[in-house]
Amino acid sequence: MPEILVGVSGASGMPLALCVLRELAAMPDVRVHCIISQGARAVLQAECGAGPELLAAYADHLYEPDDLAAGPASGSWWHGKRPAAMLILPCSMGTLGALASGATRNLVQRAGDVVLKEGLRLVLVTRESPLSAVHLRNMLALREAGAVIMPFSPGFYLRPQSLEDILLQTSGRIFDQLGLEHNQKRWAENNK
Ligand SMILES: Cc1cc2nc3c(=O)[nH]c(=O)nc-3n(C[C@H](O)[C@H](O)[C@H](O)COP(=O)(O)O)c2cc1C
């Protein structure tokens, strides 16, 4: 059974995090672990008017962001969970920078660092605009280290009719990167 750790950091994009967690929870064969950073809590309040319980409701296991003794902080925990992958959604520039430098300070960052060093899948759904040279260098460093850099970037060729469509279609692209089956629309010749 695939085990997915979703790290939620303090960038804009909480409705997408909610949609992805909801869709993951509906997948019968996937176990979902979740960490919500302290920074994410302020953004959740601003964007959804809710606390971490809104997201936590969809996780099988929830970890405190300052609990650096929790399982995901250890490489051996990850090897016991394979196939396993980590998604950071949204990924703030702060968390991106911590991962790029290796100077990690909370469990979202430490778990991402461990996933990279163990050669497992790490997908970062980044959210910032415009990007500085520092952000771009950090993204390149992480791509070179094996992470998938996936800015929240809707495909309008799928002709979304609503925000929900955009969130679901983006969720499908994220599931592709995590190697999970899904039923979201893909590009097809007959979309023309
Ligand atoms: C409402 C709100 C929106 C934010 N949006 C972003 C964002 O889109 N991208 C980003 O990199 N930081 C954003 N920030 C700043 C981060 O939350 C801040 O740098 C935080 O320290 C990140 O911590 P974390 O990465 O540990 O969660 C936002 C902050 C707030 C309060």
The ligand as an SDF file (V2000), in Angstrom:
LIG
                    3D

 31 33  0  0  0  0  0  0  0  0999 V2000
   -1.4460   34.8390    4.4170 C   0  0  0  0  0  0  0  0  0  0  0  0
   -0.0170   34.4670    4.1580 C   0  0  0  0  0  0  0  0  0  0  0  0
    0.3480   34.0470    2.8920 C   0  0  0  0  0  0  0  0  0  0  0  0
    1.6760   33.6800    2.6090 C   0  0  0  0  0  0  0  0  0  0  0  0
    1.9660   33.2570    1.3630 N   0  0  0  0  0  0  0  0  0  0  0  0
    3.2250   32.8350    1.0890 C   0  0  0  0  0  0  0  0  0  0  0  0
    3.5240   32.3060   -0.2010 C   0  0  0  0  0  0  0  0  0  0  0  0
    2.6600   32.1890   -1.0900 O   0  0  0  0  0  0  0  0  0  0  0  0
    4.7840   31.8740   -0.4250 N   0  0  0  0  0  0  0  0  0  0  0  0
    5.7570   31.9180    0.5430 C   0  0  0  0  0  0  0  0  0  0  0  0
    6.8780   31.4810    0.2670 O   0  0  0  0  0  0  0  0  0  0  0  0
    5.4980   32.4270    1.7780 N   0  0  0  0  0  0  0  0  0  0  0  0
    4.2520   32.8880    2.0760 C   0  0  0  0  0  0  0  0  0  0  0  0
    3.9710   33.3900    3.3320 N   0  0  0  0  0  0  0  0  0  0  0  0
    5.0710   33.5310    4.3020 C   0  0  0  0  0  0  0  0  0  0  0  0
    5.3740   32.2190    5.0420 C   0  0  0  0  0  0  0  0  0  0  0  0
    4.2080   31.7640    5.7150 O   0  0  0  0  0  0  0  0  0  0  0  0
    6.5050   32.4410    6.0410 C   0  0  0  0  0  0  0  0  0  0  0  0
    7.7200   32.6820    5.3470 O   0  0  0  0  0  0  0  0  0  0  0  0
    6.6630   31.2580    6.9840 C   0  0  0  0  0  0  0  0  0  0  0  0
    7.7250   31.5480    7.8850 O   0  0  0  0  0  0  0  0  0  0  0  0
    6.9560   29.9640    6.2570 C   0  0  0  0  0  0  0  0  0  0  0  0
    7.1970   28.9790    7.2300 O   0  0  0  0  0  0  0  0  0  0  0  0
    7.1590   27.4180    6.8790 P   0  0  0  0  0  0  0  0  0  0  0  0
    7.7930   27.2590    5.5640 O   0  0  0  0  0  0  0  0  0  0  0  0
    7.9050   26.7700    7.9970 O   0  0  0  0  0  0  0  0  0  0  0  0
    5.7210   27.0160    6.9080 O   0  0  0  0  0  0  0  0  0  0  0  0
    2.6580   33.7560    3.6200 C   0  0  0  0  0  0  0  0  0  0  0  0
    2.2800   34.1730    4.9120 C   0  0  0  0  0  0  0  0  0  0  0  0
    0.9640   34.5160    5.1770 C   0  0  0  0  0  0  0  0  0  0  0  0
    0.5820   34.9340    6.5730 C   0  0  0  0  0  0  0  0  0  0  0  0
  1  2  1  0
  2  3  1  0
  2 30  2  0
  3  4  2  0
  4  5  1  0
  4 28  1  0
  5  6  2  0
  6  7  1  0
  6 13  1  0
  7  8  2  0
  7  9  1  0
  9 10  1  0
 10 11  2  0
 10 12  1  0
 12 13  2  0
 13 14  1  0
 14 15  1  0
 14 28  1  0
 15 16  1  0
 16 17  1  0
 16 18  1  0
 18 19  1  0
 18 20  1  0
 20 21  1  0
 20 22  1  0
 22 23  1  0
 23 24  1  0
 24 25  2  0
 24 26  1  0
 24 27  1  0
 28 29  2  0
 29 30  1  0
 30 31  1  0
M  END
$$$$
